[in-house]
Amino acid sequence: MPFAQLVIGPPGSGKSTYCDGMQQFLSAIGRKCSVVNLDPANERTSYPCALDIRSLVTLEEIMADEALGPNGGVLYALEELQHNVEWLQRGLDGLGEDYVLFDCPGQVELFTHHASLRNVFFRIQKMGYRLVALHLTDSYCLTLPSLYISTLLLSLRSMLQLDLPHLNVLTKIDKIASYGPLPFDLEFYTEAQDLSDITAHLLEENPMMRHSKFEGLNNAVVELVEDFGLVAFETLAVEDKKSMMTLLQAIDRAGGYAFGGAEGANDTVWQVAVRDGLRGMSVRDVQERWIDRKEEYDELERRKIEEEMKAREESEAMDEYGDDEDLEEMQRGVLESGIKVVRNP
């Protein structure tokens, strides 16, 4: 049974960067992975693309032929994909049991109320894929209460629309310290509980929010999210190995990923690590690493990298020196072998 991630999120949230990084990470731990581009506007992918919607339809062609703008063109392209889903099925059949990452367009309409993308996902699910929707959001949204509340609503609506195992992820968490201090600890934002505390900060952000009608609306939105009790967030720094590892563990739990029958000597790096109790990063670990003590950890990592590079250079130098010694010994052995060559005059 093949497994897949459906990578969604608004523009600029880091979907393509995530697909590139996760594809490299999965390959490193021994999990064969392919990336499928479902964004007709993404003409230059940073990752090796196993299947590309642009070989079926391109945004430029749609905009020219149908006199549509970029947003309307993307919606039209996904409707075309839905009507020609057999093309996608044939491509996926060619990937066998590969773990697949689907890089989706950034138009939020596609995963909040437009039906085409959801219908395509359901067809993929009928092929036997175990799917996990991964909704990425730039962690900059934590800096303003209004942005955070909007993110909560968008995340909740996406979860209800797609009706699949779902994880919300705050990306670029390694940049959060540069945006200034947050009103609350990171755990407040990731757990998304007791949200009534954030309404007071809305008043500080915009004096217009002091009007009674806005106060009532904000309280209703917060209560709606709390009543559903569905929204929570993982965190991600895509260039940090431990952060990627922690997120992948959460994805595997959500999708029911199974390692299969291989045991013992045939285990991959990931299998061995998980069985031995691999520990990821808790929210408090993330708070300490990327917010409270970021500069200290950055310096430690910089020194570690320098030490590793120095050790690697010394090892290469020793190998080269050893090769020279072996050559000299071979030459000395020939000269001192006792064999004398007698040449006839």
Beta strands, then each sheet from edge to edge (+ up, - down):
strand 1: 3-8
strand 2: 33-37
strand 3: 49-52
strand 4: 99-103
strand 5: 130-138
strand 6: 166-171
strand 7: 233-235
sheet 1: 3+ 2+ 4+ 1+ 5+ 6+ 7+
end
